[in-house]
């Protein structure tokens, strides 16, 4: 797999890790862990060892590509952005409004 961060390489890496088109960092890590355990050469049967080694290398390289892609993005810690993506903050104002007149 080519190491460049082109769309085709990132998409190929994403598919190799069985990721959806949108994924959180924890989902990426979980997918890598699941796939690497499945194809780790020490866990394969002797007759599949070579195939597993190749697949494990591909999975590791795909993970590195995805992480490099994630690494070049800046994360915003602005209040409006955090509240927009945070489920707790997102629904907090709706719940407050809903229960506003219910309590004495």
Residue pairs with C-beta under 8 A, 6 or more apart in sequence:
1 9
1 12
1 13
1 58
1 61
1 62
1 65
2 9
3 9
3 61
3 64
3 65
5 65
5 68
5 69
5 72
9 65
10 65
10 66
10 69
12 62
13 61
13 62
13 63
13 65
13 66
14 21
14 23
14 62
14 66
16 35
16 58
16 59
16 62
17 28
17 31
17 32
17 35
17 59
17 62
17 63
17 66
18 31
18 34
18 35
19 27
19 28
19 31
19 66
23 31
25 70
28 63
28 66
28 67
28 70
32 59
32 63
35 59
36 56
36 59
36 60
36 63
37 43
39 52
39 55
39 56
39 59
40 52
40 56
41 49
41 52
41 53
41 56
43 52
44 51
44 52
76 82
82 89
83 89
83 90
84 90
